[in-house]
Amino acid sequence: MPTPQNALKYEVEVSEKGSVEVPVPFPAGSRVVVFVVEENDDAFSDLASAAQTSLEFWNNPLDDEDWNNA
């Protein structure tokens, strides 16, 4: 059975040396997986942010009406 995992999100700037530092709440020696994604200021960034922060984005009557009748 899969184990649920909590994700942490940090927004940081790359240093002049091309590196980033992220303080994490894990003890020394813990194994972690890191995904690095460049921030994108495209037209969909607000939608993506809303989708990541709350399920309420998807809970609206217009969307329900369209998908329930598809």
Secondary structure, DSSP 8 states (H G I E B T S, - for coil): ---------------TTS------SS-TT------------STTHHHHHHHHH-GGGG--HHHHHHHHT-
